Amino acid sequence: MRTYLSVIDDQPEARTALRFAARRAAKTGGAVLILALVPAPEFVQWSGVQAAMEEEERLRVEAMVTQAAGSLFEETGLKPEILVRQGDPVTVVRALLDERPEVAALVLGAKAAAGPGPLVAHFAGAEAGQMPCPVMIIPGGLSDEALDRLS
């Protein structure tokens, strides 16, 4: 099945990319895979404190992605697959693309201002010609009406 991979965080352009991916999947009979990234923790001297901080961040990310998946289901009727991974975003996305050959496109949102963001810059940059699937870059400034029209 054609799967659209969307990386989500708490930025508005990530929601725009997810909306686009969901609408494309709904129109093409595909699926959506949502990847939520938990940042790699900074070193804290006391391991108990560090473990608590990591767990708190993981719970925050899981709540965010669950809310996004619920909205996606309400709008399109698609039940997305959700993955939560920790680590360097580029490394995690690259490894996931290697693991999942059914991914038909990596759908990323570009910031409306102040540069495209690190994932867009990386995957649309030097590595673009070596990707195992197309990279769709969705402008973060698009309105819902424009997204509906384009998807």
Secondary structure per residue as TSV (DSSP state, phi and psi in degrees):
chain	resnum	aa	ss	phi	psi
A	1	M	-	360.0	139.3
A	2	R	-	-66.6	122.1
A	3	T	E	-120.2	132.8
A	4	Y	E	-101.7	119.8
A	5	L	E	-93.3	122.2
A	6	S	E	-122.4	128.6
A	7	V	E	-94.5	125.8
A	8	I	E	-117.4	143.0
A	9	D	-	-143.6	-163.1
A	10	D	S	-90.5	17.1
A	11	Q	S	-92.0	144.9
A	12	P	H	-61.7	-31.9
A	13	E	H	-67.7	-25.9
A	14	A	H	-67.9	-39.1
A	15	R	H	-65.8	-37.9
A	16	T	H	-63.7	-44.8
A	17	A	H	-64.4	-40.6
A	18	L	H	-63.8	-42.2
A	19	R	H	-60.7	-43.8
A	20	F	H	-62.3	-47.6
A	21	A	H	-59.4	-42.5
A	22	A	H	-65.3	-41.6
A	23	R	H	-67.8	-38.4
A	24	R	H	-65.1	-44.4
A	25	A	H	-62.2	-42.4
A	26	A	H	-63.4	-39.1
A	27	K	H	-77.5	-22.6
A	28	T	H	-109.6	5.8
A	29	G	T	72.0	27.7
A	30	G	-	-99.8	-165.8
A	31	A	E	-131.0	164.6
A	32	V	E	-120.3	133.1
A	33	L	E	-115.1	117.9
A	34	I	E	-100.3	125.6
A	35	L	E	-108.5	119.2
A	36	A	E	-106.3	131.1
A	37	L	E	-105.5	130.1
A	38	V	E	-98.7	120.7
A	39	P	-	-59.0	146.6
A	40	A	-	-61.9	134.5
A	41	P	-	-71.1	149.7
A	42	E	-	-80.9	150.4
A	43	F	-	-69.9	128.7
A	44	V	-	-118.7	139.6
A	45	Q	S	-59.8	-36.5
A	46	W	S	-99.9	120.5
A	47	S	H	-62.5	-33.7
A	48	G	H	-64.4	-40.9
A	49	V	H	-66.0	-43.0
A	50	Q	H	-63.2	-43.1
A	51	A	H	-62.1	-40.6
A	52	A	H	-65.5	-40.8
A	53	M	H	-64.8	-42.1
A	54	E	H	-63.4	-43.1
A	55	E	H	-65.0	-40.7
A	56	E	H	-62.0	-44.2
A	57	E	H	-66.4	-40.5
A	58	R	H	-62.1	-43.9
A	59	L	H	-63.6	-39.3
A	60	R	H	-62.8	-45.4
A	61	V	H	-66.1	-42.2
A	62	E	H	-62.8	-39.2
A	63	A	H	-65.0	-41.8
A	64	M	H	-62.6	-46.5
A	65	V	H	-71.5	-33.5
A	66	T	H	-64.7	-41.1
A	67	Q	H	-64.0	-43.1
A	68	A	H	-64.2	-40.6
A	69	A	H	-65.8	-38.5
A	70	G	H	-63.4	-42.3
A	71	S	H	-63.3	-41.5
A	72	L	H	-61.9	-43.5
A	73	F	H	-63.9	-42.9
A	74	E	H	-61.8	-39.2
A	75	E	H	-78.8	-41.6
A	76	T	H	-114.5	-16.9
A	77	G	-	82.0	0.8
A	78	L	-	-86.0	136.4
A	79	K	-	-101.5	105.5
A	80	P	-	-75.7	155.8
A	81	E	E	-86.0	138.6
A	82	I	E	-118.0	131.6
A	83	L	E	-124.8	135.5
A	84	V	E	-118.2	121.3
A	85	R	E	-130.7	154.2
A	86	Q	E	-114.5	142.5
A	87	G	S	137.5	-170.3
A	88	D	-	-65.1	125.1
A	89	P	H	-54.6	-45.5
A	90	V	H	-63.2	-45.2
A	91	T	H	-63.4	-42.7
A	92	V	H	-65.5	-45.6
A	93	V	H	-64.0	-44.5
A	94	R	H	-60.5	-44.5
A	95	A	H	-63.8	-40.5
A	96	L	H	-64.5	-40.8
A	97	L	H	-64.0	-34.8
A	98	D	H	-68.7	-36.0
A	99	E	H	-75.4	-28.0
A	100	R	-	-120.3	84.4
A	101	P	T	-66.6	-14.6
A	102	E	T	-76.0	-7.3
A	103	V	E	-68.7	117.4
A	104	A	E	-89.3	-23.2
A	105	A	E	-161.0	142.7
A	106	L	E	-96.1	117.8
A	107	V	E	-107.6	114.9
A	108	L	E	-121.6	147.7
A	109	G	E	-99.6	133.8
A	110	A	E	-97.6	137.5
A	111	K	-	-57.9	145.3
A	112	A	S	-71.2	-24.0
A	113	A	S	-147.0	162.3
A	114	A	S	67.0	39.6
A	115	G	-	89.3	162.4
A	116	P	-	-78.3	-19.1
A	117	G	-	103.6	157.1
A	118	P	H	-67.4	-37.8
A	119	L	H	-69.1	-44.0
A	120	V	H	-62.5	-46.1
A	121	A	H	-58.7	-40.5
A	122	H	H	-72.4	-54.5
A	123	F	H	-76.5	-17.3
A	124	A	T	-98.6	-0.7
A	125	G	T	-96.1	-128.1
A	126	A	T	-59.9	-29.1
A	127	E	T	-88.8	-4.5
A	128	A	G	-54.8	-39.0
A	129	G	G	-76.7	-7.5
A	130	Q	G	-111.4	9.0
A	131	M	-	-72.9	145.0
A	132	P	S	-80.0	-4.0
A	133	C	S	-153.5	165.1
A	134	P	-	-65.2	152.0
A	135	V	E	-109.9	120.5
A	136	M	E	-100.9	122.1
A	137	I	E	-108.0	116.4
A	138	I	E	-102.3	122.6
A	139	P	E	-62.4	128.4
A	140	G	T	-66.0	-18.2
A	141	G	T	-87.7	1.7
A	142	L	-	-70.1	140.4
A	143	S	-	-78.8	164.8
A	144	D	H	-59.6	-37.5
A	145	E	H	-64.4	-42.0
A	146	A	H	-65.9	-41.6
A	147	L	H	-61.4	-43.8
A	148	D	H	-60.4	-41.5
A	149	R	H	-68.0	-39.6
A	150	L	H	-82.3	-24.5
A	151	S	-	-92.4	360.0
